[in-house]
Amino acid sequence: MSELELDKLDRQILNALQENNLTSADRLSETIGLSASAIQRRAKRLRKEKIILQDISVVDPKRVGQMATFIVEASLERENAQVVSNFKRRMMAAPEVQQCYYVTGDSDFILIVTARDIEEYEEVVQRLMFQDGAVRKFRTSVVLSRVKTGLAVAIDEGD
């Protein structure tokens, strides 16, 4: 996939929308120096070109009863395309899995998982790890506190 040419204004729009995707085009036009309609056209193009993948709200897990967060390293028995594809599909379908990364190194996957408590996490582990014959081993770290969370990508606005 080739990189779309982004000018300084596109980069400013992306940075502003990553900070708050509900910022109105009128507000952005004041800070960026483009008309609201030009901002809307550019944002629409950035979405069409899949540079902006989603407009989401970040929810505080604890405020909705998800009191525990776990980082899980999972290794598969064998690493063939079908096994990997099946594991990815299962992780994408699991609502407890916030993030899933296919990685190099000692593990095949790194997962970020939330649960109400350790008992609920144990149920998740039973369903996602023990019932999958392709999972050779997994290791869990319990998150003590969130220092920084987010999905913003650092975008240099250039000159």
C-alpha positions as CSV (number, residue, x, y, z in Angstrom):
1,M,0.0,0.0,0.0
2,S,1.6,3.3,-1.0
3,E,1.6,6.3,1.2
4,L,-0.8,9.1,0.2
5,E,0.8,12.5,-0.2
6,L,-0.2,14.5,2.8
7,D,0.4,18.3,2.9
8,K,0.8,20.3,6.1
9,L,-2.9,21.1,6.2
10,D,-3.9,17.4,6.0
11,R,-1.4,16.7,8.8
12,Q,-2.9,19.5,11.0
13,I,-6.4,18.1,10.4
14,L,-5.2,14.6,11.3
15,N,-3.6,15.7,14.5
16,A,-6.6,17.7,15.6
17,L,-9.1,14.9,14.8
18,Q,-6.9,12.4,16.7
19,E,-7.1,14.7,19.8
20,N,-10.9,15.0,19.4
21,N,-12.8,13.6,16.4
22,L,-15.9,15.6,17.4
23,T,-14.2,18.9,16.7
24,S,-16.4,20.7,14.2
25,A,-15.1,21.8,10.8
26,D,-15.9,25.4,11.9
27,R,-13.7,25.1,15.0
28,L,-10.9,23.5,12.9
29,S,-11.2,26.2,10.3
30,E,-10.4,28.8,13.0
31,T,-7.2,27.0,14.1
32,I,-6.0,25.7,10.7
33,G,-6.9,28.6,8.5
34,L,-9.0,26.8,5.9
35,S,-12.7,27.2,5.3
36,A,-15.0,24.7,7.0
37,S,-16.1,23.2,3.7
38,A,-12.4,22.7,2.7
39,I,-11.8,20.9,6.1
40,Q,-14.8,18.7,5.5
41,R,-13.6,17.8,1.9
42,R,-10.2,16.9,3.2
43,A,-11.5,14.9,6.1
44,K,-13.8,13.0,3.8
45,R,-10.9,12.2,1.5
46,L,-8.7,11.1,4.4
47,R,-11.5,8.6,5.4
48,K,-12.0,7.5,1.8
49,E,-8.3,6.8,1.4
50,K,-8.4,4.8,4.7
51,I,-5.9,7.1,6.4
52,I,-8.6,7.7,9.1
53,L,-9.7,4.2,9.8
54,Q,-12.4,4.8,12.4
55,D,-14.1,7.5,14.4
56,I,-14.3,6.1,17.9
57,S,-14.9,7.1,21.5
58,V,-12.3,5.9,24.1
59,V,-14.2,4.5,27.1
60,D,-12.7,4.3,30.6
61,P,-12.8,0.5,31.3
62,K,-13.2,1.0,35.0
63,R,-16.2,3.3,34.6
64,V,-18.0,0.5,32.8
65,G,-17.1,-2.3,35.3
66,Q,-14.0,-3.6,33.5
67,M,-11.7,-3.3,36.6
68,A,-8.8,-5.4,35.4
69,T,-6.5,-5.2,32.3
70,F,-4.2,-8.0,31.3
71,I,-1.4,-8.2,28.7
72,V,-1.3,-11.7,27.3
73,E,1.5,-13.3,25.3
74,A,0.3,-16.3,23.3
75,S,2.4,-18.8,21.3
76,L,0.8,-21.2,18.8
77,E,1.7,-24.9,18.4
78,R,2.5,-24.4,14.7
79,E,2.7,-21.3,12.7
80,N,0.9,-22.0,9.4
81,A,-1.3,-19.6,7.6
82,Q,-4.6,-21.4,8.5
83,V,-3.7,-21.6,12.3
84,V,-2.7,-18.0,12.4
85,S,-5.8,-16.9,10.4
86,N,-8.1,-18.9,12.7
87,F,-6.5,-17.4,15.8
88,K,-6.8,-13.8,14.5
89,R,-10.4,-14.4,13.6
90,R,-11.2,-15.7,17.1
91,M,-9.4,-12.7,18.8
92,M,-11.3,-10.2,16.6
93,A,-14.6,-11.8,17.6
94,A,-13.8,-11.8,21.4
95,P,-15.1,-8.6,22.9
96,E,-12.7,-8.8,25.9
97,V,-9.7,-8.5,23.6
98,Q,-9.1,-4.8,23.1
99,Q,-6.1,-5.1,21.0
100,C,-4.3,-8.0,19.2
101,Y,-0.9,-7.9,17.6
102,Y,0.8,-10.6,15.5
103,V,4.5,-10.2,16.5
104,T,8.0,-11.5,16.1
105,G,10.0,-12.7,19.1
106,D,9.3,-15.2,21.8
107,S,5.5,-15.0,21.3
108,D,3.3,-15.1,18.3
109,F,0.6,-12.7,19.6
110,I,0.3,-9.9,22.2
111,L,-3.2,-9.2,23.5
112,I,-4.7,-6.5,25.6
113,V,-7.6,-8.0,27.5
114,T,-10.1,-6.4,29.9
115,A,-12.3,-8.1,32.4
116,R,-14.5,-7.3,35.5
117,D,-12.2,-9.3,37.8
118,I,-9.8,-12.2,37.9
119,E,-12.6,-14.7,37.9
120,E,-14.0,-13.3,34.6
121,Y,-10.5,-13.3,33.2
122,E,-10.2,-17.0,34.1
123,E,-13.4,-17.7,32.1
124,V,-11.9,-15.7,29.1
125,V,-8.7,-17.8,29.3
126,Q,-10.6,-21.0,29.4
127,R,-12.6,-20.0,26.2
128,L,-9.8,-18.3,24.3
129,M,-6.7,-20.3,25.2
130,F,-7.4,-23.7,26.7
131,Q,-10.2,-24.6,24.3
132,D,-8.0,-23.8,21.3
133,G,-5.7,-26.7,20.5
134,A,-3.4,-24.4,18.5
135,V,-2.3,-22.4,21.6
136,R,0.9,-24.0,22.9
137,K,1.4,-21.6,25.8
138,F,0.5,-18.2,27.0
139,R,1.7,-15.8,29.7
140,T,-0.3,-13.1,31.4
141,S,0.8,-9.9,33.0
142,V,-1.6,-8.0,35.2
143,V,-1.7,-4.2,34.6
144,L,-1.3,-2.4,37.9
145,S,-2.1,1.1,36.5
146,R,-2.6,2.7,33.1
147,V,0.2,5.2,32.5
148,K,-0.7,6.1,28.9
149,T,-3.4,4.7,26.6
150,G,-4.4,5.7,23.2
151,L,-4.2,5.0,19.5
152,A,-2.9,8.4,18.3
153,V,-0.1,8.3,15.7
154,A,2.6,10.9,15.9
155,I,2.3,13.0,12.8
156,D,4.9,15.6,12.0
157,E,3.1,18.7,10.6
158,G,6.3,19.7,8.7
159,D,7.1,23.2,7.6
